[in-house]
Amino acid sequence: MSEEVVLGFAVGVVVAGVVLLVLDIVGTWVLEHLVLHLSPALRERARREREQDESEE
């Protein structure tokens, strides 16, 4: 294989990894917000945990 092919493949792998990482972060954020909006009990628990974390600081 030529150097250009190897370099192109390496760049493609890195770009694909970054895209998957961004999709994972965005997907997790969206799912968390959907679950919190759908479940008042989870929203209340998250609020209490956030307050507890703030009081510990």
mmCIF entry with sequence, helices, sheets and N, C-alpha, C, O atoms, coordinates in Angstrom:
data_MODEL
# 
_entry.id   MODEL 
# 
_entity.id                         1 
_entity.type                       polymer 
_entity.pdbx_number_of_molecules   1 
# 
_entity_poly.entity_id                      1 
_entity_poly.type                           'polypeptide(L)' 
_entity_poly.nstd_linkage                   no 
_entity_poly.nstd_monomer                   no 
_entity_poly.pdbx_seq_one_letter_code       MSEEVVLGFAVGVVVAGVVLLVLDIVGTWVLEHLVLHLSPALRERARREREQDESEE 
_entity_poly.pdbx_seq_one_letter_code_can   MSEEVVLGFAVGVVVAGVVLLVLDIVGTWVLEHLVLHLSPALRERARREREQDESEE 
_entity_poly.pdbx_strand_id                 A 
# 
loop_
_entity_poly_seq.entity_id 
_entity_poly_seq.num 
_entity_poly_seq.mon_id 
_entity_poly_seq.hetero 
1 1  MET n 
1 2  SER n 
1 3  GLU n 
1 4  GLU n 
1 5  VAL n 
1 6  VAL n 
1 7  LEU n 
1 8  GLY n 
1 9  PHE n 
1 10 ALA n 
1 11 VAL n 
1 12 GLY n 
1 13 VAL n 
1 14 VAL n 
1 15 VAL n 
1 16 ALA n 
1 17 GLY n 
1 18 VAL n 
1 19 VAL n 
1 20 LEU n 
1 21 LEU n 
1 22 VAL n 
1 23 LEU n 
1 24 ASP n 
1 25 ILE n 
1 26 VAL n 
1 27 GLY n 
1 28 THR n 
1 29 TRP n 
1 30 VAL n 
1 31 LEU n 
1 32 GLU n 
1 33 HIS n 
1 34 LEU n 
1 35 VAL n 
1 36 LEU n 
1 37 HIS n 
1 38 LEU n 
1 39 SER n 
1 40 PRO n 
1 41 ALA n 
1 42 LEU n 
1 43 ARG n 
1 44 GLU n 
1 45 ARG n 
1 46 ALA n 
1 47 ARG n 
1 48 ARG n 
1 49 GLU n 
1 50 ARG n 
1 51 GLU n 
1 52 GLN n 
1 53 ASP n 
1 54 GLU n 
1 55 SER n 
1 56 GLU n 
1 57 GLU n 
# 
_struct_asym.id          A 
_struct_asym.entity_id   1 
# 
loop_
_struct_conf.conf_type_id 
_struct_conf.id 
_struct_conf.pdbx_PDB_helix_id 
_struct_conf.beg_label_comp_id 
_struct_conf.beg_label_asym_id 
_struct_conf.beg_label_seq_id 
_struct_conf.pdbx_beg_PDB_ins_code 
_struct_conf.end_label_comp_id 
_struct_conf.end_label_asym_id 
_struct_conf.end_label_seq_id 
_struct_conf.pdbx_end_PDB_ins_code 
_struct_conf.beg_auth_comp_id 
_struct_conf.beg_auth_asym_id 
_struct_conf.beg_auth_seq_id 
_struct_conf.end_auth_comp_id 
_struct_conf.end_auth_asym_id 
_struct_conf.end_auth_seq_id 
_struct_conf.pdbx_PDB_helix_class 
_struct_conf.details 
_struct_conf.pdbx_PDB_helix_length 
HELX_P HELX_P1 AA1 GLU A 3  ? LEU A 38 ? GLU A 3  LEU A 38 1 ? 36 
HELX_P HELX_P2 AA2 PRO A 40 ? GLU A 56 ? PRO A 40 GLU A 56 1 ? 17 
# 
_struct_conf_type.id          HELX_P 
_struct_conf_type.criteria    ? 
_struct_conf_type.reference   ? 
# 
loop_
_atom_site.group_PDB 
_atom_site.id 
_atom_site.type_symbol 
_atom_site.label_atom_id 
_atom_site.label_alt_id 
_atom_site.label_comp_id 
_atom_site.label_asym_id 
_atom_site.label_entity_id 
_atom_site.label_seq_id 
_atom_site.pdbx_PDB_ins_code 
_atom_site.Cartn_x 
_atom_site.Cartn_y 
_atom_site.Cartn_z 
_atom_site.occupancy 
_atom_site.B_iso_or_equiv 
_atom_site.pdbx_formal_charge 
_atom_site.auth_seq_id 
_atom_site.auth_comp_id 
_atom_site.auth_asym_id 
_atom_site.auth_atom_id 
_atom_site.pdbx_PDB_model_num 
ATOM 1   N N  . MET A 1 1  ? 0.847   -1.191 0.000  1.00 0.00 ? 1  MET A N  1 
ATOM 2   C CA . MET A 1 1  ? 0.000   0.000  0.000  1.00 0.00 ? 1  MET A CA 1 
ATOM 3   C C  . MET A 1 1  ? 0.885   1.244  0.000  1.00 0.00 ? 1  MET A C  1 
ATOM 4   O O  . MET A 1 1  ? 1.968   1.275  0.584  1.00 0.00 ? 1  MET A O  1 
ATOM 5   N N  . SER A 1 2  ? 0.381   2.245  -0.670 1.00 0.00 ? 2  SER A N  1 
ATOM 6   C CA . SER A 1 2  ? 1.154   3.474  -0.730 1.00 0.00 ? 2  SER A CA 1 
ATOM 7   C C  . SER A 1 2  ? 0.970   4.285  0.551  1.00 0.00 ? 2  SER A C  1 
ATOM 8   O O  . SER A 1 2  ? 0.068   4.035  1.351  1.00 0.00 ? 2  SER A O  1 
ATOM 9   N N  . GLU A 1 3  ? 1.848   5.252  0.710  1.00 0.00 ? 3  GLU A N  1 
ATOM 10  C CA . GLU A 1 3  ? 1.808   6.086  1.907  1.00 0.00 ? 3  GLU A CA 1 
ATOM 11  C C  . GLU A 1 3  ? 0.501   6.876  1.999  1.00 0.00 ? 3  GLU A C  1 
ATOM 12  O O  . GLU A 1 3  ? -0.035  7.064  3.091  1.00 0.00 ? 3  GLU A O  1 
ATOM 13  N N  . GLU A 1 4  ? -0.011  7.335  0.861  1.00 0.00 ? 4  GLU A N  1 
ATOM 14  C CA . GLU A 1 4  ? -1.246  8.124  0.854  1.00 0.00 ? 4  GLU A CA 1 
ATOM 15  C C  . GLU A 1 4  ? -2.430  7.291  1.340  1.00 0.00 ? 4  GLU A C  1 
ATOM 16  O O  . GLU A 1 4  ? -3.296  7.793  2.057  1.00 0.00 ? 4  GLU A O  1 
ATOM 17  N N  . VAL A 1 5  ? -2.465  6.027  0.949  1.00 0.00 ? 5  VAL A N  1 
ATOM 18  C CA . VAL A 1 5  ? -3.571  5.161  1.360  1.00 0.00 ? 5  VAL A CA 1 
ATOM 19  C C  . VAL A 1 5  ? -3.533  4.930  2.868  1.00 0.00 ? 5  VAL A C  1 
ATOM 20  O O  . VAL A 1 5  ? -4.565  4.991  3.537  1.00 0.00 ? 5  VAL A O  1 
ATOM 21  N N  . VAL A 1 6  ? -2.348  4.667  3.395  1.00 0.00 ? 6  VAL A N  1 
ATOM 22  C CA . VAL A 1 6  ? -2.205  4.431  4.832  1.00 0.00 ? 6  VAL A CA 1 
ATOM 23  C C  . VAL A 1 6  ? -2.564  5.694  5.616  1.00 0.00 ? 6  VAL A C  1 
ATOM 24  O O  . VAL A 1 6  ? -3.258  5.627  6.631  1.00 0.00 ? 6  VAL A O  1 
ATOM 25  N N  . LEU A 1 7  ? -2.087  6.844  5.135  1.00 0.00 ? 7  LEU A N  1 
ATOM 26  C CA . LEU A 1 7  ? -2.393  8.106  5.812  1.00 0.00 ? 7  LEU A CA 1 
ATOM 27  C C  . LEU A 1 7  ? -3.890  8.408  5.756  1.00 0.00 ? 7  LEU A C  1 
ATOM 28  O O  . LEU A 1 7  ? -4.479  8.841  6.746  1.00 0.00 ? 7  LEU A O  1 
ATOM 29  N N  . GLY A 1 8  ? -4.498  8.179  4.597  1.00 0.00 ? 8  GLY A N  1 
ATOM 30  C CA . GLY A 1 8  ? -5.938  8.398  4.459  1.00 0.00 ? 8  GLY A CA 1 
ATOM 31  C C  . GLY A 1 8  ? -6.733  7.498  5.384  1.00 0.00 ? 8  GLY A C  1 
ATOM 32  O O  . GLY A 1 8  ? -7.716  7.926  5.989  1.00 0.00 ? 8  GLY A O  1 
ATOM 33  N N  . PHE A 1 9  ? -6.302  6.245  5.493  1.00 0.00 ? 9  PHE A N  1 
ATOM 34  C CA . PHE A 1 9  ? -6.987  5.313  6.380  1.00 0.00 ? 9  PHE A CA 1 
ATOM 35  C C  . PHE A 1 9  ? -6.855  5.765  7.840  1.00 0.00 ? 9  PHE A C  1 
ATOM 36  O O  . PHE A 1 9  ? -7.832  5.735  8.589  1.00 0.00 ? 9  PHE A O  1 
ATOM 37  N N  . ALA A 1 10 ? -5.660  6.179  8.241  1.00 0.00 ? 10 ALA A N  1 
ATOM 38  C CA . ALA A 1 10 ? -5.434  6.625  9.610  1.00 0.00 ? 10 ALA A CA 1 
ATOM 39  C C  . ALA A 1 10 ? -6.281  7.853  9.923  1.00 0.00 ? 10 ALA A C  1 
ATOM 40  O O  . ALA A 1 10 ? -6.880  7.932  10.996 1.00 0.00 ? 10 ALA A O  1 
ATOM 41  N N  . VAL A 1 11 ? -6.338  8.800  9.012  1.00 0.00 ? 11 VAL A N  1 
ATOM 42  C CA . VAL A 1 11 ? -7.156  9.996  9.219  1.00 0.00 ? 11 VAL A CA 1 
ATOM 43  C C  . VAL A 1 11 ? -8.627  9.610  9.312  1.00 0.00 ? 11 VAL A C  1 
ATOM 44  O O  . VAL A 1 11 ? -9.352  10.147 10.150 1.00 0.00 ? 11 VAL A O  1 
ATOM 45  N N  . GLY A 1 12 ? -9.074  8.698  8.476  1.00 0.00 ? 12 GLY A N  1 
ATOM 46  C CA . GLY A 1 12 ? -10.460 8.240  8.512  1.00 0.00 ? 12 GLY A CA 1 
ATOM 47  C C  . GLY A 1 12 ? -10.819 7.592  9.843  1.00 0.00 ? 12 GLY A C  1 
ATOM 48  O O  . GLY A 1 12 ? -11.907 7.818  10.373 1.00 0.00 ? 12 GLY A O  1 
ATOM 49  N N  . VAL A 1 13 ? -9.914  6.795  10.377 1.00 0.00 ? 13 VAL A N  1 
ATOM 50  C CA . VAL A 1 13 ? -10.154 6.135  11.663 1.00 0.00 ? 13 VAL A CA 1 
ATOM 51  C C  . VAL A 1 13 ? -10.251 7.175  12.783 1.00 0.00 ? 13 VAL A C  1 
ATOM 52  O O  . VAL A 1 13 ? -11.119 7.078  13.650 1.00 0.00 ? 13 VAL A O  1 
ATOM 53  N N  . VAL A 1 14 ? -9.362  8.165  12.762 1.00 0.00 ? 14 VAL A N  1 
ATOM 54  C CA . VAL A 1 14 ? -9.388  9.203  13.793 1.00 0.00 ? 14 VAL A CA 1 
ATOM 55  C C  . VAL A 1 14 ? -10.672 10.018 13.702 1.00 0.00 ? 14 VAL A C  1 
ATOM 56  O O  . VAL A 1 14 ? -11.305 10.296 14.720 1.00 0.00 ? 14 VAL A O  1 
ATOM 57  N N  . VAL A 1 15 ? -11.059 10.403 12.488 1.00 0.00 ? 15 VAL A N  1 
ATOM 58  C CA . VAL A 1 15 ? -12.282 11.186 12.301 1.00 0.00 ? 15 VAL A CA 1 
ATOM 59  C C  . VAL A 1 15 ? -13.494 10.373 12.752 1.00 0.00 ? 15 VAL A C  1 
ATOM 60  O O  . VAL A 1 15 ? -14.382 10.905 13.419 1.00 0.00 ? 15 VAL A O  1 
ATOM 61  N N  . ALA A 1 16 ? -13.539 9.101  12.398 1.00 0.00 ? 16 ALA A N  1 
ATOM 62  C CA . ALA A 1 16 ? -14.658 8.252  12.813 1.00 0.00 ? 16 ALA A CA 1 
ATOM 63  C C  . ALA A 1 16 ? -14.711 8.147  14.334 1.00 0.00 ? 16 ALA A C  1 
ATOM 64  O O  . ALA A 1 16 ? -15.799 8.173  14.910 1.00 0.00 ? 16 ALA A O  1 
ATOM 65  N N  . GLY A 1 17 ? -13.568 8.029  14.993 1.00 0.00 ? 17 GLY A N  1 
ATOM 66  C CA . GLY A 1 17 ? -13.530 7.959  16.446 1.00 0.00 ? 17 GLY A CA 1 
ATOM 67  C C  . GLY A 1 17 ? -14.063 9.231  17.091 1.00 0.00 ? 17 GLY A C  1 
ATOM 68  O O  . GLY A 1 17 ? -14.815 9.173  18.064 1.00 0.00 ? 17 GLY A O  1 
ATOM 69  N N  . VAL A 1 18 ? -13.672 10.376 16.549 1.00 0.00 ? 18 VAL A N  1 
ATOM 70  C CA . VAL A 1 18 ? -14.146 11.655 17.091 1.00 0.00 ? 18 VAL A CA 1 
ATOM 71  C C  . VAL A 1 18 ? -15.651 11.787 16.888 1.00 0.00 ? 18 VAL A C  1 
ATOM 72  O O  . VAL A 1 18 ? -16.359 12.229 17.793 1.00 0.00 ? 18 VAL A O  1 
ATOM 73  N N  . VAL A 1 19 ? -16.144 11.412 15.716 1.00 0.00 ? 19 VAL A N  1 
ATOM 74  C CA . VAL A 1 19 ? -17.584 11.493 15.438 1.00 0.00 ? 19 VAL A CA 1 
ATOM 75  C C  . VAL A 1 19 ? -18.359 10.597 16.399 1.00 0.00 ? 19 VAL A C  1 
ATOM 76  O O  . VAL A 1 19 ? -19.386 11.008 16.938 1.00 0.00 ? 19 VAL A O  1 
ATOM 77  N N  . LEU A 1 20 ? -17.878 9.383  16.615 1.00 0.00 ? 20 LEU A N  1 
ATOM 78  C CA . LEU A 1 20 ? -18.565 8.480  17.547 1.00 0.00 ? 20 LEU A CA 1 
ATOM 79  C C  . LEU A 1 20 ? -18.543 9.017  18.970 1.00 0.00 ? 20 LEU A C  1 
ATOM 80  O O  . LEU A 1 20 ? -19.526 8.878  19.699 1.00 0.00 ? 20 LEU A O  1 
ATOM 81  N N  . LEU A 1 21 ? -17.444 9.624  19.371 1.00 0.00 ? 21 LEU A N  1 
ATOM 82  C CA . LEU A 1 21 ? -17.363 10.202 20.716 1.00 0.00 ? 21 LEU A CA 1 
ATOM 83  C C  . LEU A 1 21 ? -18.364 11.343 20.879 1.00 0.00 ? 21 LEU A C  1 
ATOM 84  O O  . LEU A 1 21 ? -19.048 11.430 21.899 1.00 0.00 ? 21 LEU A O  1 
ATOM 85  N N  . VAL A 1 22 ? -18.450 12.213 19.880 1.00 0.00 ? 22 VAL A N  1 
ATOM 86  C CA . VAL A 1 22 ? -19.407 13.327 19.938 1.00 0.00 ? 22 VAL A CA 1 
ATOM 87  C C  . VAL A 1 22 ? -20.832 12.799 19.970 1.00 0.00 ? 22 VAL A C  1 
ATOM 88  O O  . VAL A 1 22 ? -21.651 13.286 20.750 1.00 0.00 ? 22 VAL A O  1 
ATOM 89  N N  . LEU A 1 23 ? -21.143 11.813 19.138 1.00 0.00 ? 23 LEU A N  1 
ATOM 90  C CA . LEU A 1 23 ? -22.486 11.235 19.141 1.00 0.00 ? 23 LEU A CA 1 
ATOM 91  C C  . LEU A 1 23 ? -22.806 10.593 20.490 1.00 0.00 ? 23 LEU A C  1 
ATOM 92  O O  . LEU A 1 23 ? -23.940 10.680 20.960 1.00 0.00 ? 23 LEU A O  1 
ATOM 93  N N  . ASP A 1 24 ? -21.830 9.956  21.111 1.00 0.00 ? 24 ASP A N  1 
ATOM 94  C CA . ASP A 1 24 ? -22.041 9.343  22.421 1.00 0.00 ? 24 ASP A CA 1 
ATOM 95  C C  . ASP A 1 24 ? -22.362 10.408 23.463 1.00 0.00 ? 24 ASP A C  1 
ATOM 96  O O  . ASP A 1 24 ? -23.291 10.244 24.254 1.00 0.00 ? 24 ASP A O  1 
ATOM 97  N N  . ILE A 1 25 ? -21.598 11.495 23.466 1.00 0.00 ? 25 ILE A N  1 
ATOM 98  C CA . ILE A 1 25 ? -21.825 12.560 24.444 1.00 0.00 ? 25 ILE A CA 1 
ATOM 99  C C  . ILE A 1 25 ? -23.181 13.216 24.229 1.00 0.00 ? 25 ILE A C  1 
ATOM 100 O O  . ILE A 1 25 ? -23.939 13.412 25.179 1.00 0.00 ? 25 ILE A O  1 
ATOM 101 N N  . VAL A 1 26 ? -23.487 13.556 22.980 1.00 0.00 ? 26 VAL A N  1 
ATOM 102 C CA . VAL A 1 26 ? -24.760 14.213 22.675 1.00 0.00 ? 26 VAL A CA 1 
ATOM 103 C C  . VAL A 1 26 ? -25.924 13.274 22.970 1.00 0.00 ? 26 VAL A C  1 
ATOM 104 O O  . VAL A 1 26 ? -26.931 13.697 23.538 1.00 0.00 ? 26 VAL A O  1 
ATOM 105 N N  . GLY A 1 27 ? -25.795 12.008 22.590 1.00 0.00 ? 27 GLY A N  1 
ATOM 106 C CA . GLY A 1 27 ? -26.855 11.033 22.841 1.00 0.00 ? 27 GLY A CA 1 
ATOM 107 C C  . GLY A 1 27 ? -27.123 10.844 24.322 1.00 0.00 ? 27 GLY A C  1 
ATOM 108 O O  . GLY A 1 27 ? -28.277 10.751 24.740 1.00 0.00 ? 27 GLY A O  1 
ATOM 109 N N  . THR A 1 28 ? -26.064 10.788 25.117 1.00 0.00 ? 28 THR A N  1 
ATOM 110 C CA . THR A 1 28 ? -26.221 10.644 26.562 1.00 0.00 ? 28 THR A CA 1 
ATOM 111 C C  . THR A 1 28 ? -26.928 11.857 27.140 1.00 0.00 ? 28 THR A C  1 
ATOM 112 O O  . THR A 1 28 ? -27.820 11.716 27.977 1.00 0.00 ? 28 THR A O  1 
ATOM 113 N N  . TRP A 1 29 ? -26.538 13.047 26.702 1.00 0.00 ? 29 TRP A N  1 
ATOM 114 C CA . TRP A 1 29 ? -27.153 14.285 27.193 1.00 0.00 ? 29 TRP A CA 1 
ATOM 115 C C  . TRP A 1 29 ? -28.644 14.315 26.848 1.00 0.00 ? 29 TRP A C  1 
ATOM 116 O O  . TRP A 1 29 ? -29.478 14.651 27.689 1.00 0.00 ? 29 TRP A O  1 
ATOM 117 N N  . VAL A 1 30 ? -28.968 13.961 25.604 1.00 0.00 ? 30 VAL A N  1 
ATOM 118 C CA . VAL A 1 30 ? -30.372 13.969 25.169 1.00 0.00 ? 30 VAL A CA 1 
ATOM 119 C C  . VAL A 1 30 ? -31.179 12.946 25.963 1.00 0.00 ? 30 VAL A C  1 
ATOM 120 O O  . VAL A 1 30 ? -32.282 13.248 26.418 1.00 0.00 ? 30 VAL A O  1 
ATOM 121 N N  . LEU A 1 31 ? -30.645 11.753 26.131 1.00 0.00 ? 31 LEU A N  1 
ATOM 122 C CA . LEU A 1 31 ? -31.372 10.725 26.880 1.00 0.00 ? 31 LEU A CA 1 
ATOM 123 C C  . LEU A 1 31 ? -31.590 11.142 28.328 1.00 0.00 ? 31 LEU A C  1 
ATOM 124 O O  . LEU A 1 31 ? -32.675 10.939 28.874 1.00 0.00 ? 31 LEU A O  1 
ATOM 125 N N  . GLU A 1 32 ? -30.571 11.722 28.954 1.00 0.00 ? 32 GLU A N  1 
ATOM 126 C CA . GLU A 1 32 ? -30.741 12.182 30.336 1.00 0.00 ? 32 GLU A CA 1 
ATOM 127 C C  . GLU A 1 32 ? -31.865 13.202 30.436 1.00 0.00 ? 32 GLU A C  1 
ATOM 128 O O  . GLU A 1 32 ? -32.694 13.130 31.342 1.00 0.00 ? 32 GLU A O  1 
ATOM 129 N N  . HIS A 1 33 ? -31.894 14.143 29.514 1.00 0.00 ? 33 HIS A N  1 
ATOM 130 C CA . HIS A 1 33 ? -32.920 15.179 29.589 1.00 0.00 ? 33 HIS A CA 1 
ATOM 131 C C  . HIS A 1 33 ? -34.310 14.629 29.275 1.00 0.00 ? 33 HIS A C  1 
ATOM 132 O O  . HIS A 1 33 ? -35.297 15.064 29.868 1.00 0.00 ? 33 HIS A O  1 
ATOM 133 N N  . LEU A 1 34 ? -34.393 13.673 28.343 1.00 0.00 ? 34 LEU A N  1 
ATOM 134 C CA . LEU A 1 34 ? -35.690 13.059 28.060 1.00 0.00 ? 34 LEU A CA 1 
ATOM 135 C C  . LEU A 1 34 ? -36.201 12.306 29.278 1.00 0.00 ? 34 LEU A C  1 
ATOM 136 O O  . LEU A 1 34 ? -37.373 12.422 29.633 1.00 0.00 ? 34 LEU A O  1 
ATOM 137 N N  . VAL A 1 35 ? -35.329 11.536 29.920 1.00 0.00 ? 35 VAL A N  1 
ATOM 138 C CA . VAL A 1 35 ? -35.745 10.751 31.087 1.00 0.00 ? 35 VAL A CA 1 
ATOM 139 C C  . VAL A 1 35 ? -36.160 11.678 32.215 1.00 0.00 ? 35 VAL A C  1 
ATOM 140 O O  . VAL A 1 35 ? -37.156 11.422 32.891 1.00 0.00 ? 35 VAL A O  1 
ATOM 141 N N  . LEU A 1 36 ? -35.404 12.760 32.429 1.00 0.00 ? 36 LEU A N  1 
ATOM 142 C CA . LEU A 1 36 ? -35.749 13.683 33.507 1.00 0.00 ? 36 LEU A CA 1 
ATOM 143 C C  . LEU A 1 36 ? -37.093 14.363 33.251 1.00 0.00 ? 36 LEU A C  1 
ATOM 144 O O  . LEU A 1 36 ? -37.855 14.618 34.184 1.00 0.00 ? 36 LEU A O  1 
ATOM 145 N N  . HIS A 1 37 ? -37.378 14.654 31.983 1.00 0.00 ? 37 HIS A N  1 
ATOM 146 C CA . HIS A 1 37 ? -38.668 15.281 31.674 1.00 0.00 ? 37 HIS A CA 1 
ATOM 147 C C  . HIS A 1 37 ? -39.821 14.289 31.795 1.00 0.00 ? 37 HIS A C  1 
ATOM 148 O O  . HIS A 1 37 ? -40.948 14.674 32.106 1.00 0.00 ? 37 HIS A O  1 
ATOM 149 N N  . LEU A 1 38 ? -39.535 13.013 31.549 1.00 0.00 ? 38 LEU A N  1 
ATOM 150 C CA . LEU A 1 38 ? -40.608 12.019 31.573 1.00 0.00 ? 38 LEU A CA 1 
ATOM 151 C C  . LEU A 1 38 ? -40.892 11.503 32.977 1.00 0.00 ? 38 LEU A C  1 
ATOM 152 O O  . LEU A 1 38 ? -41.977 10.983 33.237 1.00 0.00 ? 38 LEU A O  1 
ATOM 153 N N  . SER A 1 39 ? -39.937 11.640 33.877 1.00 0.00 ? 39 SER A N  1 
ATOM 154 C CA . SER A 1 39 ? -40.123 11.053 35.202 1.00 0.00 ? 39 SER A CA 1 
ATOM 155 C C  . SER A 1 39 ? -39.918 12.096 36.303 1.00 0.00 ? 39 SER A C  1 
ATOM 156 O O  . SER A 1 39 ? -38.782 12.473 36.593 1.00 0.00 ? 39 SER A O  1 
ATOM 157 N N  . PRO A 1 40 ? -40.996 12.559 36.912 1.00 0.00 ? 40 PRO A N  1 
ATOM 158 C CA . PRO A 1 40 ? -40.862 13.536 38.006 1.00 0.00 ? 40 PRO A CA 1 
ATOM 159 C C  . PRO A 1 40 ? -40.040 13.007 39.187 1.00 0.00 ? 40 PRO A C  1 
ATOM 160 O O  . PRO A 1 40 ? -39.322 13.778 39.824 1.00 0.00 ? 40 PRO A O  1 
ATOM 161 N N  . ALA A 1 41 ? -40.131 11.712 39.489 1.00 0.00 ? 41 ALA A N  1 
ATOM 162 C CA . ALA A 1 41 ? -39.374 11.151 40.610 1.00 0.00 ? 41 ALA A CA 1 
ATOM 163 C C  . ALA A 1 41 ? -37.873 11.228 40.330 1.00 0.00 ? 41 ALA A C  1 
ATOM 164 O O  . ALA A 1 41 ? -37.090 11.579 41.213 1.00 0.00 ? 41 ALA A O  1 
ATOM 165 N N  . LEU A 1 42 ? -37.477 10.899 39.103 1.00 0.00 ? 42 LEU A N  1 
ATOM 166 C CA . LEU A 1 42 ? -36.061 10.988 38.759 1.00 0.00 ? 42 LEU A CA 1 
ATOM 167 C C  . LEU A 1 42 ? -35.598 12.436 38.764 1.00 0.00 ? 42 LEU A C  1 
ATOM 168 O O  . LEU A 1 42 ? -34.473 12.731 39.170 1.00 0.00 ? 42 LEU A O  1 
ATOM 169 N N  . ARG A 1 43 ? -36.456 13.334 38.317 1.00 0.00 ? 43 ARG A N  1 
ATOM 170 C CA . ARG A 1 43 ? -36.101 14.756 38.299 1.00 0.00 ? 43 ARG A CA 1 
ATOM 171 C C  . ARG A 1 43 ? -35.878 15.248 39.726 1.00 0.00 ? 43 ARG A C  1 
ATOM 172 O O  . ARG A 1 43 ? -34.940 16.000 39.991 1.00 0.00 ? 43 ARG A O  1 
ATOM 173 N N  . GLU A 1 44 ? -36.741 14.822 40.636 1.00 0.00 ? 44 GLU A N  1 
ATOM 174 C CA . GLU A 1 44 ? -36.607 15.224 42.039 1.00 0.00 ? 44 GLU A CA 1 
ATOM 175 C C  . GLU A 1 44 ? -35.319 14.656 42.643 1.00 0.00 ? 44 GLU A C  1 
ATOM 176 O O  . GLU A 1 44 ? -34.610 15.346 43.376 1.00 0.00 ? 44 GLU A O  1 
ATOM 177 N N  . ARG A 1 45 ? -35.029 13.400 42.329 1.00 0.00 ? 45 ARG A N  1 
ATOM 178 C CA . ARG A 1 45 ? -33.806 12.785 42.852 1.00 0.00 ? 45 ARG A CA 1 
ATOM 179 C C  . ARG A 1 45 ? -32.562 13.499 42.323 1.00 0.00 ? 45 ARG A C  1 
ATOM 180 O O  . ARG A 1 45 ? -31.615 13.741 43.071 1.00 0.00 ? 45 ARG A O  1 
ATOM 181 N N  . ALA A 1 46 ? -32.569 13.833 41.038 1.00 0.00 ? 46 ALA A N  1 
ATOM 182 C CA . ALA A 1 46 ? -31.434 14.543 40.447 1.00 0.00 ? 46 ALA A CA 1 
ATOM 183 C C  . ALA A 1 46 ? -31.263 15.913 41.094 1.00 0.00 ? 46 ALA A C  1 
ATOM 184 O O  . ALA A 1 46 ? -30.138 16.360 41.316 1.00 0.00 ? 46 ALA A O  1 
ATOM 185 N N  . ARG A 1 47 ? -32.381 16.584 41.397 1.00 0.00 ? 47 ARG A N  1 
ATOM 186 C CA . ARG A 1 47 ? -32.312 17.894 42.036 1.00 0.00 ? 47 ARG A CA 1 
ATOM 187 C C  . ARG A 1 47 ? -31.700 17.776 43.433 1.00 0.00 ? 47 ARG A C  1 
ATOM 188 O O  . ARG A 1 47 ? -30.869 18.595 43.828 1.00 0.00 ? 47 ARG A O  1 
ATOM 189 N N  . ARG A 1 48 ? -32.125 16.737 44.182 1.00 0.00 ? 48 ARG A N  1 
ATOM 190 C CA . ARG A 1 48 ? -31.572 16.535 45.530 1.00 0.00 ? 48 ARG A CA 1 
ATOM 191 C C  . ARG A 1 48 ? -30.077 16.232 45.467 1.00 0.00 ? 48 ARG A C  1 
ATOM 192 O O  . ARG A 1 48 ? -29.300 16.754 46.267 1.00 0.00 ? 48 ARG A O  1 
ATOM 193 N N  . GLU A 1 49 ? -29.674 15.381 44.508 1.00 0.00 ? 49 GLU A N  1 
ATOM 194 C CA . GLU A 1 49 ? -28.250 15.049 44.375 1.00 0.00 ? 49 GLU A CA 1 
ATOM 195 C C  . GLU A 1 49 ? -27.443 16.292 44.012 1.00 0.00 ? 49 GLU A C  1 
ATOM 196 O O  . GLU A 1 49 ? -26.339 16.488 44.520 1.00 0.00 ? 49 GLU A O  1 
ATOM 197 N N  . ARG A 1 50 ? -27.988 17.125 43.139 1.00 0.00 ? 50 ARG A N  1 
ATOM 198 C CA . ARG A 1 50 ? -27.298 18.354 42.738 1.00 0.00 ? 50 ARG A CA 1 
ATOM 199 C C  . ARG A 1 50 ? -27.143 19.288 43.943 1.00 0.00 ? 50 ARG A C  1 
ATOM 200 O O  . ARG A 1 50 ? -26.082 19.879 44.143 1.00 0.00 ? 50 ARG A O  1 
ATOM 201 N N  . GLU A 1 51 ? -28.201 19.416 44.738 1.00 0.00 ? 51 GLU A N  1 
ATOM 202 C CA . GLU A 1 51 ? -28.125 20.258 45.937 1.00 0.00 ? 51 GLU A CA 1 
ATOM 203 C C  . GLU A 1 51 ? -27.124 19.708 46.939 1.00 0.00 ? 51 GLU A C  1 
ATOM 204 O O  . GLU A 1 51 ? -26.398 20.468 47.580 1.00 0.00 ? 51 GLU A O  1 
ATOM 205 N N  . GLN A 1 52 ? -27.084 18.385 47.075 1.00 0.00 ? 52 GLN A N  1 
ATOM 206 C CA . GLN A 1 52 ? -26.146 17.770 48.004 1.00 0.00 ? 52 GLN A CA 1 
ATOM 207 C C  . GLN A 1 52 ? -24.709 18.006 47.533 1.00 0.00 ? 52 GLN A C  1 
ATOM 208 O O  . GLN A 1 52 ? -23.828 18.300 48.342 1.00 0.00 ? 52 GLN A O  1 
ATOM 209 N N  . ASP A 1 53 ? -24.476 17.876 46.219 1.00 0.00 ? 53 ASP A N  1 
ATOM 210 C CA . ASP A 1 53 ? -23.134 18.125 45.685 1.00 0.00 ? 53 ASP A CA 1 
ATOM 211 C C  . ASP A 1 53 ? -22.718 19.572 45.912 1.00 0.00 ? 53 ASP A C  1 
ATOM 212 O O  . ASP A 1 53 ? -21.562 19.843 46.238 1.00 0.00 ? 53 ASP A O  1 
ATOM 213 N N  . GLU A 1 54 ? -23.648 20.496 45.743 1.00 0.00 ? 54 GLU A N  1 
ATOM 214 C CA . GLU A 1 54 ? -23.328 21.910 45.937 1.00 0.00 ? 54 GLU A CA 1 
ATOM 215 C C  . GLU A 1 54 ? -23.050 22.207 47.404 1.00 0.00 ? 54 GLU A C  1 
ATOM 216 O O  . GLU A 1 54 ? -22.190 23.032 47.710 1.00 0.00 ? 54 GLU A O  1 
ATOM 217 N N  . SER A 1 55 ? -23.760 21.550 48.316 1.00 0.00 ? 55 SER A N  1 
ATOM 218 C CA . SER A 1 55 ? -23.555 21.814 49.746 1.00 0.00 ? 55 SER A CA 1 
ATOM 219 C C  . SER A 1 55 ? -22.227 21.223 50.228 1.00 0.00 ? 55 SER A C  1 
ATOM 220 O O  . SER A 1 55 ? -21.653 21.708 51.203 1.00 0.00 ? 55 SER A O  1 
ATOM 221 N N  . GLU A 1 56 ? -21.735 20.174 49.548 1.00 0.00 ? 56 GLU A N  1 
ATOM 222 C CA . GLU A 1 56 ? -20.464 19.563 49.941 1.00 0.00 ? 56 GLU A CA 1 
ATOM 223 C C  . GLU A 1 56 ? -19.276 20.437 49.546 1.00 0.00 ? 56 GLU A C  1 
ATOM 224 O O  . GLU A 1 56 ? -18.206 20.325 50.144 1.00 0.00 ? 56 GLU A O  1 
ATOM 225 N N  . GLU A 1 57 ? -19.446 21.296 48.558 1.00 0.00 ? 57 GLU A N  1 
ATOM 226 C CA . GLU A 1 57 ? -18.330 22.116 48.075 1.00 0.00 ? 57 GLU A CA 1 
ATOM 227 C C  . GLU A 1 57 ? -18.018 23.272 48.964 1.00 0.00 ? 57 GLU A C  1 
ATOM 228 O O  . GLU A 1 57 ? -17.102 24.043 48.676 1.00 0.00 ? 57 GLU A O  1 
# 
